[in-house]
Protein backbone atom coordinates (compact mmCIF):
# COMPACT_ATOMS: atom_id res chain seq x y z
CA UNK A 1 0.00 0.00 0.00
CA UNK A 2 1.40 3.40 -1.02
CA UNK A 3 1.09 5.56 2.07
CA UNK A 4 3.28 8.17 3.75
CA UNK A 5 3.23 8.03 7.57
CA UNK A 6 6.05 10.41 8.46
CA UNK A 7 5.94 14.01 9.70
CA UNK A 8 2.46 15.50 10.12
CA UNK A 9 0.90 12.43 8.52
CA UNK A 10 2.05 10.33 11.49
CA UNK A 11 -0.75 11.70 13.67
CA UNK A 12 -3.35 10.33 11.26
CA UNK A 13 -2.30 6.82 12.24
CA UNK A 14 -3.91 7.48 15.64
CA UNK A 15 -7.60 6.55 15.29
CA UNK A 16 -9.05 9.38 17.40
CA UNK A 17 -6.95 12.05 15.68
CA UNK A 18 -7.74 10.52 12.28
CA UNK A 19 -11.48 10.76 12.94
CA UNK A 20 -11.14 14.32 14.29
CA UNK A 21 -9.11 15.41 11.26
CA UNK A 22 -11.76 13.96 8.96
CA UNK A 23 -14.46 15.87 10.82
CA UNK A 24 -12.55 19.16 10.62
CA UNK A 25 -12.07 18.62 6.89
CA UNK A 26 -15.84 18.56 6.42
CA UNK A 27 -16.37 14.79 6.34
CA UNK A 28 -19.74 15.05 8.12
CA UNK A 29 -21.57 16.89 5.36
CA UNK A 30 -19.66 14.94 2.71
CA UNK A 31 -20.76 11.61 4.19
CA UNK A 32 -24.39 12.74 4.40
CA UNK A 33 -24.41 13.52 0.69
CA UNK A 34 -22.40 10.41 -0.21
CA UNK A 35 -24.90 8.17 1.57
CA UNK A 36 -28.07 9.92 0.39
CA UNK A 37 -27.07 10.53 -3.24
CA UNK A 38 -24.89 7.53 -4.02
CA UNK A 39 -25.01 4.65 -1.53
CA UNK A 40 -28.77 4.83 -0.77
CA UNK A 41 -28.79 1.86 1.63
CA UNK A 42 -31.97 0.34 3.01
CA UNK A 43 -32.36 -1.40 6.38
CA UNK A 44 -31.01 -4.91 6.16
CA UNK A 45 -28.60 -4.21 3.28
CA UNK A 46 -25.46 -6.35 3.30
CA UNK A 47 -22.49 -3.98 3.12
CA UNK A 48 -18.79 -4.80 2.74
CA UNK A 49 -16.40 -1.95 3.57
CA UNK A 50 -12.89 -2.55 2.22
CA UNK A 51 -10.36 -0.43 4.11
CA UNK A 52 -13.01 0.59 6.62
CA UNK A 53 -10.67 2.56 8.92
CA UNK A 54 -12.54 3.45 12.12
CA UNK A 55 -15.87 2.64 10.42
CA UNK A 56 -17.22 6.16 11.03
CA UNK A 57 -19.54 5.60 8.05
CA UNK A 58 -21.72 3.45 10.34
CA UNK A 59 -22.98 6.66 11.96
CA UNK A 60 -24.72 7.43 8.66
CA UNK A 61 -26.16 4.00 7.85
CA UNK A 62 -29.45 2.41 8.91
CA UNK A 63 -29.45 -1.02 10.56
CA UNK A 64 -27.44 -3.05 8.05
CA UNK A 65 -25.34 -6.22 7.93
CA UNK A 66 -21.95 -4.49 7.92
CA UNK A 67 -18.54 -6.14 7.43
CA UNK A 68 -15.44 -3.98 7.72
CA UNK A 69 -11.89 -4.99 6.76
CA UNK A 70 -8.79 -2.92 7.58
CA UNK A 71 -5.14 -3.74 8.25
CA UNK A 72 -4.72 -1.07 10.97
CA UNK A 73 -5.33 -2.73 14.36
CA UNK A 74 -5.83 0.61 16.16
CA UNK A 75 -8.57 1.58 13.70
CA UNK A 76 -10.30 -1.78 14.06
CA UNK A 77 -10.08 -1.67 17.85
CA UNK A 78 -11.73 1.77 17.86
CA UNK A 79 -14.44 0.57 15.48
CA UNK A 80 -15.20 -2.39 17.75
CA UNK A 81 -15.22 -0.23 20.87
CA UNK A 82 -17.49 2.37 19.32
CA UNK A 83 -19.92 0.27 17.30
CA UNK A 84 -19.82 -3.16 18.97
CA UNK A 85 -22.28 -5.59 17.44
CA UNK A 86 -23.45 -3.10 14.80
CA UNK A 87 -20.65 -4.41 12.60
CA UNK A 88 -18.30 -7.32 12.08
CA UNK A 89 -14.73 -6.01 11.98
CA UNK A 90 -11.74 -7.90 10.62
CA UNK A 91 -8.14 -6.70 11.10
CA UNK A 92 -6.74 -8.09 7.86
CA UNK A 93 -6.43 -7.46 4.17
CA UNK A 94 -9.41 -8.83 2.27
CA UNK A 95 -8.38 -11.88 0.25
CA UNK A 96 -10.16 -13.96 -2.37
CA UNK A 97 -10.39 -16.89 0.06
CA UNK A 98 -12.35 -14.70 2.52
CA UNK A 99 -15.15 -14.30 -0.01
CA UNK A 100 -15.76 -18.06 0.03
CA UNK A 101 -16.97 -17.67 3.62
CA UNK A 102 -19.02 -14.50 3.18
CA UNK A 103 -22.44 -13.78 1.74
CA UNK A 104 -22.91 -11.80 -1.44
CA UNK A 105 -23.25 -8.09 -0.73
CA UNK A 106 -25.70 -5.45 -1.90
CA UNK A 107 -23.07 -2.74 -1.51
CA UNK A 108 -19.29 -2.67 -1.42
CA UNK A 109 -17.61 0.49 -0.13
CA UNK A 110 -14.05 1.57 -0.86
CA UNK A 111 -13.87 4.93 0.87
CA UNK A 112 -10.52 6.68 0.52
CA UNK A 113 -8.86 3.45 -0.57
CA UNK A 114 -7.87 3.52 -4.24
CA UNK A 115 -5.50 6.48 -3.87
CA UNK A 116 -3.39 4.33 -1.52
CA UNK A 117 -3.05 1.53 -4.09
CA UNK A 118 -0.90 1.20 -7.19
CA UNK A 119 -2.70 0.22 -10.40
CA UNK A 120 -2.12 -3.52 -10.08
CA UNK A 121 -3.23 -3.70 -6.45
CA UNK A 122 -6.20 -1.42 -7.16
CA UNK A 123 -7.41 -3.61 -10.02
CA UNK A 124 -7.02 -6.74 -7.88
CA UNK A 125 -9.10 -5.07 -5.17
CA UNK A 126 -11.77 -4.09 -7.69
CA UNK A 127 -11.92 -7.70 -8.88
CA UNK A 128 -12.59 -8.77 -5.29
CA UNK A 129 -15.30 -6.11 -4.99
CA UNK A 130 -16.96 -7.33 -8.19
CA UNK A 131 -16.86 -10.92 -6.97
CA UNK A 132 -18.31 -9.93 -3.57
CA UNK A 133 -21.37 -8.21 -5.05
CA UNK A 134 -24.79 -9.62 -5.82
CA UNK A 135 -26.15 -9.09 -9.32
CA UNK A 136 -27.16 -5.44 -9.60
CA UNK A 137 -25.17 -4.70 -6.45
CA UNK A 138 -23.12 -1.49 -6.29
CA UNK A 139 -19.52 -0.58 -5.60
CA UNK A 140 -19.07 2.96 -4.28
CA UNK A 141 -15.67 4.64 -4.13
CA UNK A 142 -14.54 8.09 -3.07
CA UNK A 143 -10.99 9.43 -3.30
CA UNK A 144 -9.14 12.74 -3.56
CA UNK A 145 -8.40 13.64 -7.14
CA UNK A 146 -6.42 16.05 -9.30
CA UNK A 147 -8.50 18.08 -11.74
CA UNK A 148 -7.71 20.88 -14.21
CA UNK A 149 -8.64 24.28 -12.83
CA UNK A 150 -9.23 23.09 -9.27
CA UNK A 151 -8.62 25.44 -6.36
CA UNK A 152 -4.84 25.69 -5.71
CA UNK A 153 -5.38 24.91 -2.03
CA UNK A 154 -7.33 21.80 -2.96
CA UNK A 155 -4.57 20.72 -5.34
CA UNK A 156 -1.95 21.24 -2.64
CA UNK A 157 -3.92 19.21 -0.10
CA UNK A 158 -4.70 16.27 -2.37
CA UNK A 159 -1.15 16.06 -3.68
CA UNK A 160 0.14 15.99 -0.10
CA UNK A 161 -2.25 13.26 1.01
CA UNK A 162 -0.84 10.17 2.73
CA UNK A 163 -1.87 8.15 -0.32
CA UNK A 164 0.79 8.04 -3.00
CA UNK A 165 -1.51 7.22 -5.92
CA UNK A 166 -3.88 10.18 -6.16
CA UNK A 167 -5.23 10.22 -9.73
CA UNK A 168 -7.39 12.32 -12.01
CA UNK A 169 -11.05 11.35 -12.34
CA UNK A 170 -10.16 9.85 -15.73
CA UNK A 171 -7.45 7.79 -14.05
CA UNK A 172 -9.87 6.38 -11.46
CA UNK A 173 -12.49 5.73 -14.14
CA UNK A 174 -9.97 3.80 -16.23
CA UNK A 175 -9.29 1.50 -13.28
CA UNK A 176 -12.92 0.59 -12.62
CA UNK A 177 -13.81 0.41 -16.32
CA UNK A 178 -11.52 -2.59 -16.64
CA UNK A 179 -13.89 -4.46 -14.30
CA UNK A 180 -17.27 -2.68 -14.32
CA UNK A 181 -19.27 -1.37 -17.28
CA UNK A 182 -20.30 2.29 -17.50
CA UNK A 183 -19.39 3.57 -14.04
CA UNK A 184 -21.01 6.76 -12.84
CA UNK A 185 -18.20 9.22 -12.11
CA UNK A 186 -18.70 12.56 -10.38
CA UNK A 187 -16.15 15.13 -9.26
CA UNK A 188 -17.02 17.15 -6.16
CA UNK A 189 -15.29 20.46 -5.45
CA UNK A 190 -15.73 21.44 -1.81
CA UNK A 191 -15.39 25.07 -0.80
CA UNK A 192 -15.06 24.73 3.00
CA UNK A 193 -11.36 23.95 3.24
CA UNK A 194 -11.06 23.55 -0.54
CA UNK A 195 -10.78 19.92 -1.58
CA UNK A 196 -11.63 17.78 -4.58
CA UNK A 197 -13.09 14.27 -4.51
CA UNK A 198 -13.90 11.75 -7.21
CA UNK A 199 -16.93 9.57 -6.45
CA UNK A 200 -17.69 6.47 -8.51
CA UNK A 201 -20.73 4.21 -8.53
CA UNK A 202 -20.28 0.89 -10.31
CA UNK A 203 -22.95 -1.75 -10.84
CA UNK A 204 -22.33 -5.49 -11.16
CA UNK A 205 -24.14 -6.68 -14.28
C-alpha positions in Angstrom: 0.0 0.0 0.0 1.4 3.4 -1.0 1.1 5.6 2.1 3.3 8.2 3.8 3.2 8.0 7.6 6.1 10.4 8.5 5.9 14.0 9.7 2.5 15.5 10.1 0.9 12.4 8.5 2.1 10.3 11.5 -0.8 11.7 13.7 -3.3 10.3 11.3 -2.3 6.8 12.2 -3.9 7.5 15.6 -7.6 6.5 15.3 -9.0 9.4 17.4 -6.9 12.1 15.7 -7.7 10.5 12.3 -11.5 10.8 12.9 -11.1 14.3 14.3 -9.1 15.4 11.3 -11.8 14.0 9.0 -14.5 15.9 10.8 -12.6 19.2 10.6 -12.1 18.6 6.9 -15.8 18.6 6.4 -16.4 14.8 6.3 -19.7 15.1 8.1 -21.6 16.9 5.4 -19.7 14.9 2.7 -20.8 11.6 4.2 -24.4 12.7 4.4 -24.4 13.5 0.7 -22.4 10.4 -0.2 -24.9 8.2 1.6 -28.1 9.9 0.4 -27.1 10.5 -3.2 -24.9 7.5 -4.0 -25.0 4.7 -1.5 -28.8 4.8 -0.8 -28.8 1.9 1.6 -32.0 0.3 3.0 -32.4 -1.4 6.4 -31.0 -4.9 6.2 -28.6 -4.2 3.3 -25.5 -6.4 3.3 -22.5 -4.0 3.1 -18.8 -4.8 2.7 -16.4 -1.9 3.6 -12.9 -2.5 2.2 -10.4 -0.4 4.1 -13.0 0.6 6.6 -10.7 2.6 8.9 -12.5 3.5 12.1 -15.9 2.6 10.4 -17.2 6.2 11.0 -19.5 5.6 8.1 -21.7 3.5 10.3 -23.0 6.7 12.0 -24.7 7.4 8.7 -26.2 4.0 7.9 -29.4 2.4 8.9 -29.5 -1.0 10.6 -27.4 -3.1 8.0 -25.3 -6.2 7.9 -21.9 -4.5 7.9 -18.5 -6.1 7.4 -15.4 -4.0 7.7 -11.9 -5.0 6.8 -8.8 -2.9 7.6 -5.1 -3.7 8.2 -4.7 -1.1 11.0 -5.3 -2.7 14.4 -5.8 0.6 16.2 -8.6 1.6 13.7 -10.3 -1.8 14.1 -10.1 -1.7 17.9 -11.7 1.8 17.9 -14.4 0.6 15.5 -15.2 -2.4 17.7 -15.2 -0.2 20.9 -17.5 2.4 19.3 -19.9 0.3 17.3 -19.8 -3.2 19.0 -22.3 -5.6 17.4 -23.4 -3.1 14.8 -20.7 -4.4 12.6 -18.3 -7.3 12.1 -14.7 -6.0 12.0 -11.7 -7.9 10.6 -8.1 -6.7 11.1 -6.7 -8.1 7.9 -6.4 -7.5 4.2 -9.4 -8.8 2.3 -8.4 -11.9 0.2 -10.2 -14.0 -2.4 -10.4 -16.9 0.1 -12.3 -14.7 2.5 -15.1 -14.3 0.0 -15.8 -18.1 0.0 -17.0 -17.7 3.6 -19.0 -14.5 3.2 -22.4 -13.8 1.7 -22.9 -11.8 -1.4 -23.2 -8.1 -0.7 -25.7 -5.5 -1.9 -23.1 -2.7 -1.5 -19.3 -2.7 -1.4 -17.6 0.5 -0.1 -14.0 1.6 -0.9 -13.9 4.9 0.9 -10.5 6.7 0.5 -8.9 3.4 -0.6 -7.9 3.5 -4.2 -5.5 6.5 -3.9 -3.4 4.3 -1.5 -3.0 1.5 -4.1 -0.9 1.2 -7.2 -2.7 0.2 -10.4 -2.1 -3.5 -10.1 -3.2 -3.7 -6.5 -6.2 -1.4 -7.2 -7.4 -3.6 -10.0 -7.0 -6.7 -7.9 -9.1 -5.1 -5.2 -11.8 -4.1 -7.7 -11.9 -7.7 -8.9 -12.6 -8.8 -5.3 -15.3 -6.1 -5.0 -17.0 -7.3 -8.2 -16.9 -10.9 -7.0 -18.3 -9.9 -3.6 -21.4 -8.2 -5.1 -24.8 -9.6 -5.8 -26.2 -9.1 -9.3 -27.2 -5.4 -9.6 -25.2 -4.7 -6.5 -23.1 -1.5 -6.3 -19.5 -0.6 -5.6 -19.1 3.0 -4.3 -15.7 4.6 -4.1 -14.5 8.1 -3.1 -11.0 9.4 -3.3 -9.1 12.7 -3.6 -8.4 13.6 -7.1 -6.4 16.0 -9.3 -8.5 18.1 -11.7 -7.7 20.9 -14.2 -8.6 24.3 -12.8 -9.2 23.1 -9.3 -8.6 25.4 -6.4 -4.8 25.7 -5.7 -5.4 24.9 -2.0 -7.3 21.8 -3.0 -4.6 20.7 -5.3 -2.0 21.2 -2.6 -3.9 19.2 -0.1 -4.7 16.3 -2.4 -1.2 16.1 -3.7 0.1 16.0 -0.1 -2.2 13.3 1.0 -0.8 10.2 2.7 -1.9 8.1 -0.3 0.8 8.0 -3.0 -1.5 7.2 -5.9 -3.9 10.2 -6.2 -5.2 10.2 -9.7 -7.4 12.3 -12.0 -11.0 11.4 -12.3 -10.2 9.8 -15.7 -7.5 7.8 -14.0 -9.9 6.4 -11.5 -12.5 5.7 -14.1 -10.0 3.8 -16.2 -9.3 1.5 -13.3 -12.9 0.6 -12.6 -13.8 0.4 -16.3 -11.5 -2.6 -16.6 -13.9 -4.5 -14.3 -17.3 -2.7 -14.3 -19.3 -1.4 -17.3 -20.3 2.3 -17.5 -19.4 3.6 -14.0 -21.0 6.8 -12.8 -18.2 9.2 -12.1 -18.7 12.6 -10.4 -16.1 15.1 -9.3 -17.0 17.2 -6.2 -15.3 20.5 -5.5 -15.7 21.4 -1.8 -15.4 25.1 -0.8 -15.1 24.7 3.0 -11.4 23.9 3.2 -11.1 23.5 -0.5 -10.8 19.9 -1.6 -11.6 17.8 -4.6 -13.1 14.3 -4.5 -13.9 11.8 -7.2 -16.9 9.6 -6.4 -17.7 6.5 -8.5 -20.7 4.2 -8.5 -20.3 0.9 -10.3 -23.0 -1.8 -10.8 -22.3 -5.5 -11.2 -24.1 -6.7 -14.3 
